[in-house]
Amino acid sequence: MDTAYIFNSQNEAIQLDYKHTTHDSIDKNISTAFPVFTSKVKKYVTNDTFIQKILHLNYKIATTNYLFLLMKNNGKCIYIHYYEDMKYNILHCNNTIVDTPTLFGWFIDVEVSPYLYSIIKDLPYCDREIVMYKYNLKTLSILFDYLEIGGNFLHSFIVICKSFQLEYMYLLTFMFKKVVLVDGQFVCCYEFLGNTYISQEEIIKLIHKPFTITNKKNDPVELTHHIEDVYKYYIKVNGYLLKGDTDKYIDAMAFSIYKKIMNIDYVRLSHIDNNDVNIQVYKLLIDVLKRTYSNGKIIKVNSAIKSQEGNFIDEIIQRYQCKSCLEVGMAFGVSAMYILSSSKDTTLISIDPFQSTQWNNYGINLLKMIKTISRHTLIEEKSFIALPKLLDKHKFDFIFIDGWHTFDYTLIDFFYSLELLKDDGIIIIDDALHKGVGKCVKYIETNYPHCRKLVSPSTVACFKKVKKDTRDWNFHVNF
């Protein structure tokens, strides 16, 4: 299912008829078939904290709200905050008030203010939109004072179930060069046109008048069919939830989220590197949903580091300015993603004899999606064969060991990795709580005095090579 609907662009002044036209499909079919969640689904969600987490993630990532969160601390965007009937403040995305009208490149309207929420919270979903409608039009009129020509606007609906909401979206096509409806709920508007096809004064008139646009270029039937398809899809997805088929539900939600990521143009919306946004999204999806996207399919992730370990890797690489990196074990590519995304200067060699067989190149495909594959090399050999071959030509700043989890394999990986490590380099061993790995970590702590153990999450062990190996030939400390 395609979750995005792209509106045709306009090239002439708007023509308005000041009366309301009803679109039966939107007013009858959707409003009765999909008030977002049935009471059963609501009850299920209320009683399941994991599902709540998924739904929150879906909203946080897939909606334009994710962009809002990314930009919240840099003040590059603004949003509107209604605190009384039609009274508002304009705030930077870092929550400081904009004192005087100033033109900005980004205007975001995806959060309902506490004042508005207090009015609509007890209303049915479709009735909420009736209340919000005049505020939405008011916000459009305000864009002329705060949004620069060529700027972008992001808006969200609670649900689309009324004819006037279609006219609202068509109105946007006269204000912006490109308008995209994502997921039947979020509207991404690119390149503000100012007064080219409609004036601020005309929009102010519309706040208190019903209207129909007579020269729109999109077929309302086509649009309503698209919205119906999107909502029917989510009714089907919620059906998995009610049947207790959590895996299917998560697969469907993950697929939907990945599709939304592909449909929102973050570069045009924010001047944030599109790839940087995608990497952050993939990290969240894999950590919470345990799903990745490979060759058009959702794949369940059953072997990967968690965000705590990944963020620690990122912190270590940045703190010690590591550039040349090596890992033993690649699997789904999650650790490789964290390593390569920590800095655009890092390169990585992954040793994994099963990447193209057992793992179906899931790791490689992830690196292709996040566009870091050009800084990556794969060696499909067992580590005890591959590591010695690297000794003559390579030295590394950082090595991550997540291979075979027996004492002997872990020690072999560590022994060769230490030989391959530059002075002051870092080795991290994953799954330090595993019995075989944990025992090996204790041996390293007591028998490698030239390595200092650093503070780390309990699930990994981190060692820094602090001096040359000066041990006697028969050195041993019981452990």
N, C-alpha and C positions, 0 to 999 in steps of 0.2 A: 504494500500500500504506500502511495506517495503522500507524505504528510504535508507537502508544500503546494500552495496554489499561487501562481504568479499572475498578477493583474496586468492587463494591457495598459501601456502608457498612453497619456492624453497629449493632444497637440492642438487643442482649441479651448477657448473660454468655456466655463461651465454654463449649462442652461438648466434653470430650476423651475419646477412647477410646485407651487406652495400648497401641496396636498399630499396626503399619505397614500402610497400604493401598497397593497397587501400582496405578499408572495406566499401563496397557500402552503407551499412545501416547507418553508421555514417556519411559518406561524403555527402550522398544525403538526406536521410529521415530526420535526425535530423537538419542538417544545414538549410534546407528549412522550416521545420515545427516549429522550436523554436529558434528564435533569442532573447531569454529571455523574452522580452515584445513586443507585437505589438505596432504600433504607437498609436493606440487607447488607449491601456492600459497606455502607457506612458503619454498621455494627461490627462487621468483620474487621474493618480497618481499625476501629477504636480499640478492639481487643488484641491486636497483634502489633507489637512494637516494631518488629522487623519490617512488616509491610508498610507501616508508617514511615520508616526510614527510607524505604524504596520510593514511596510517593513523594517524600520531601526531596529526595535526590532528583527525581524526574522533574519536579518543579524548578529546583535550583539550577540544574544543568541545562535542560532542554529549552527552557523558556529564556527569554531575553534577560530574566533576572540573574542568570549566571554572569552575563556581561556586566550587569549592575554591580554584582559583588566583586568582580575583578577590578572595576574602576573606582570602587567606593573610596579608596584611600588616596587617590591621586587627584581628585578635584577636576578631572577633565570633562565631566558631564554634569548635567543639572537635572533635577526632577521637581515636580510640583507637590505641595503638601496643603491640602484643604483642611482648615481648622474650624470653619464655620460655614454657613450657607453661602457659597460662591466667594468666600474670602480665602485667600491662599498666601503661602510663602513660596518663593522659588529658592531651592537649596542646591548647593553643590553636592555631588555624590558623597562627599566626605561629611555631609550634614551641616555645613556652615551656610548661613543665609547669604544669598546674593542681594546686596543692599541696593544697587541701582541697575536698571535694565542694561544688560550687556549681552552681546551676541556670542553664543557658544556653538560648538560643532555637534553636540550630542544632547538630546533631550529624552529622558526615559520616564515612562508612565506605566509602571508594572506593579506598583504596590498601592493598596488601598489604605488611606490614612486612618488613624484611630477614630477620627470624627465620622468619616463616611462609613466605616465598618460598624459603628454603633447604630447607624441608621438602617443598614441593610442586613445585619447578621441574622435576624429572625425571619427574613423573607425567603420565599422560594427562589431558586436560582434565576429563573427568567424575570421575576419581579425585581430582583436586584439590579438587573441591567436597565430596567425602566428608570429606576432612580439614578443610576450612574450616567445615563445618556446625556443629560444636560451638562454634567460635569465634563464628560468627554469632549463635547463640542466647545465648552468654555476653554478647555486645555488647548484645543486646536487654534482658537483665536489668540491665545497667549503665545503660541509658537512664533508669530510674526514679530514679537518684541524681544525674543530671547534666542531664536535659532537662526544661525547664519545661513545665507544662500549656499546650497550644497551640503548642508548639515543633515543629520539623520535623526529619526524619531522612532521610538519603540513603544508599543502599546499592547496591553493585554485585556482580553475579555474574560469575565467569569465563565460565561457560556454564551454561544451564539444561538439564539432561539427566537429572535424577533426581526421583522422585516426592516425596521429602521436601522438595525445594525449593518445590514447589507449596504444601505444608502450611505452610512457613515464610512464604510470601507471604500465605496466608490468615490466619495468625497476626497479621501486621501490621495486617490490617483490624480486628482487635479492639483494637489499640493506638492507631490513628490514624483521624481522621475521613475522610480521603481517601487512597487509595493508587493510584499510577499506575505501571505497568510500561512503561518506555520502551526501545524497540529490543531487546526480549527479553533485556535484560541489566542495566538500571538501574532501581531502585525509588525513586520519590520519595514520601515519606510526609509528609502535611500534618496539623498540629494534633494533637499528642500528647494522648491521653485519660487518661493515668495509670492508676490502678487501676479505672477504671470497669467494664471488661468482663473484665479478666484482671489478676492480681496479679503482682508481682515474684517471689514465692515459687513460683507455679505455673510461671513460665518457667524458673526455676532447675532445677525438677524435670525439665523437658523436655530439658535438656542431655544427660542420660544415659539417656533413655527414648525409644523410638519412640512416635509419637503420630499420631492422625488427628483432625481437627476434624469433629465430626458435624453441626454446625449452621451450616456456611458457606453463604453466599448466592450464591456464584459456581459455575457449572457447570465442573468440571475439564476436561470434553471441549472446551468452548468456549475455555477458556484454553489448553489444549495445542494446539488448532488455530491459535490466534493465534500461539503461539510457533513452531510448525512453519512457518507462512506467513512469519514474519520471517526464520527461518533459511534457508528455501528461496530467499527473495529474495536473501540474501547469497551463497548458493551460485551463483545466477545471475550476480550481480555479479562474483564471483571468476572465473566462467567467462569474462567479458570480459577479465579480466586474463591468464588463461592463453592466450587466443587472440591476445593482443597488441593488442587493441582498447582502447588506453589512453583515448581520448576517451570512449567509452561507459562505461568504468569510472569515470572522473572525474565524468561527468555523473550517474551513479547514486549515487556517494558524496556528491556535492554535494546532490542531491535529498534523500537520506536525512538529511543534516546539517541542512538547512533545515527539514525536517519535525520533527526532534527539537527544534530551537530553539523551534518553535511549541508543542510539547507540554510543555516544562518551564516551570513557573510560577516564574520567578526572583523575582518580587515576594514571593510567599508564602514562598518558601524563604529569602530573604535580606534582604528590605527594601531590596535594591538596585533602583534604577529599572530596570524591565523594558526600557525603551527604550535606556538606557545599555548594558545587557548586549548587546542585539541589535546595536547599532551596532558594538561591539567585535568581535562574531562576524562580521558582514558584512565588516568590514575584513579580518579574517583569511582568510575564504573567498575574497574577491576577489583578495587578494594571493597566496595559495598555489595555489588551484585555478583561478584565472582564470575563475570562474563567478559569475553573479548569478542571482537568482530574480525572474521577472517574469510576472505573469498565469498562475501555476501551472506555469510551465515553467522549465527550467534553460537559461540563455543563456551562451554562451562570450564572455568579455570579451577583446576584441582591441585595445582602445584606451583606456588608462587610466593614471593615475599609479600608481607603486608606493608601498609603505608608507613608504619612506625619504622620498620627496617629500611624501607626505601628512602624515607626522609633523612634517616641517619646517614645513609650512603651519600645522599646529596650534600648534606652538611659537611661530611668528611672531605669529599672531593673539592668542595669550594674552600674549606678552611685551609687545606694543605695544597691547594692549587694543582691538583693532580690532572695530568693531561693524557698520558699513555696508560691505558687500563686493560686488564685481563680478567676474564671470569671463567670459572670451571662450572659448567652446567648452565644451560640457557632456557630449556623448556618453553614456556609461553612468552619469554622475552621481557618479563616484568622488571627484573633486576637490570637488564640491558637498557630498558627505557629510562629508568632512574639514573643510571650511570651516564648515558649519552645526553640526557636532558639537563644534567646538572651544569653543564657548560658547553658552549658551542665549540670550544677548543679541545674537547675530549675525543679520543679515539678508543675503540674497544675491539679486542679479539675475544671471541667466545669459543670455548671448547665444549662441544656437545656431539657425541657420536650418533645420537638418535634424533637430531633436529628434523631431518627430512623424512624420517620413518615414523617412529613413535609419536613425535610431536607435530607431524604434518606441516612443518615450516610455520607454525603459529608464531613463534618468536620473530622469525624473519619478516613475516607479513605485518606484525605490529610495528617493527622498525620502519618498514616501508610506509605505513599509514602516517607515522609521525615524522617522516622525512629525515631520518637520521641514518639510513642504511648506507649512505656514502662514507660514513665514518666508522663503519663496522666490517669486521672480517670474521667469517665462521670457519672453524676447523672441526671437521667431523671425524674425530678420532678419540679413542679413550685417552683420558688425561695422562695416564702413566706412559703413554707413547708420545703424545703431543708435547707435553711440557719439556722433556729433555731436548727435543728438536729446536725449541725456541732459545736455548741457552746461548748459542753463538751469535745471534743477531738482535736480541731484544732485551731491554730493561724497562721495567714498569714502575709507575708512581703508585699505582693502586691495583690490588688484586682481590677479587671476591670469590670465595670458595663455597660452592653449593652443589657438590657432586655426590658420589656414592657415600652413604652415611655410616660406613663402618670405621672402626678405629684405624685400621691399616691404610685404607684408601685416603682417609682424611689426612693422616700423617704424611703419606706420599705426596698428596697435593700441596700440603703446607711446606714440606721440605723443598720441593722444586720451586714453589712460588717464592720462597725466601731467597733462593739462589737467583731468581729472576728479578728480584725487587731492588730498586735503587736505595741508596742510603737515605734514611728518614722516610722511606716509603711505608705504605699502610696495607695490611692484609685484614680482611674481614671474613670470618668463618660463620656461615649461616647455620641455623638449627643447633645452637650450642646447648640446648636442653635435651637433645636427643642423646640417648645413653652412650653410644659409641663415639659420637662427636664430642660430647661433654667430657668423656674420659680423655680423649686426645687433647682437648683444650687444657685440662689440668696438667698433662704431661708437658705441653708447650710452656705453660706458666712457670713450671718448676725447673725445666731442663733447657730452656732457651734464654739465658741471662742477657743475651744481646738483643732481645725483643722486650718491649715494655707494653703491658696490657693497658689499653685506654678504657675509660668509662664508656659504656655502651648499653643499649637495651639488653635485657637478660636473654633474649632469644638469639643474639649474635655475640661473637667474641671478636674484639678488635685489637690488633697488635701493630706497634710501630717498630721498625727496624732502627735501633738507636746507635748501634756500634758494630764493629766487625766481630766475627765469631772467633773468640780466642780460647775456646774450651780445650782442655786436655783430651787426648785420644780416648781416655777411659772415663770421661766425665759422666756422672749420673747422680741424680737426686731422686730419692723415692717420692712417690706421689700418690 
